[in-house]
């Protein structure tokens, strides 16, 4: 009887350890989106906005700690989806450049938005979804 109780205790412990290990390694939908968004950023955005999102002063606006990005969600999505031209003010600095449309799908725009709005000092509590991006028209 003691052996059965000991075996049961050991199996219970192993099961608990496995559950904790699986919970630790499990990723959230936001984390998965950000991982995909990081790859998109590397392919399409890094040459202008640079690896750490700081941009190029007076030429390419920063994404790092960007008040424009965080306070203008729809306009930011629209800029990524359709391109951006005209004057914007980011962190007190005027930018009047042109960003060509990247040809990204709604899912890719959502992923890169989730990446940039949760990187380099930015924190976005509300995940950008493919459905939200799809609703934004030119």
Secondary structure, 3 states (H helix, E strand, C coil): CHHHHHHHHHHHHHHHHHHHHHHHHCCCHHHHHHHHHHHHHHHHCHHHHCCCCCCECCCECCCCCCHHHHHCHHHHHHHHHHCEEEEEEECCEEEEEEECCCCCCHHHHHHHHHHHCCCCCCCCCCCCCHHHHHHCCC
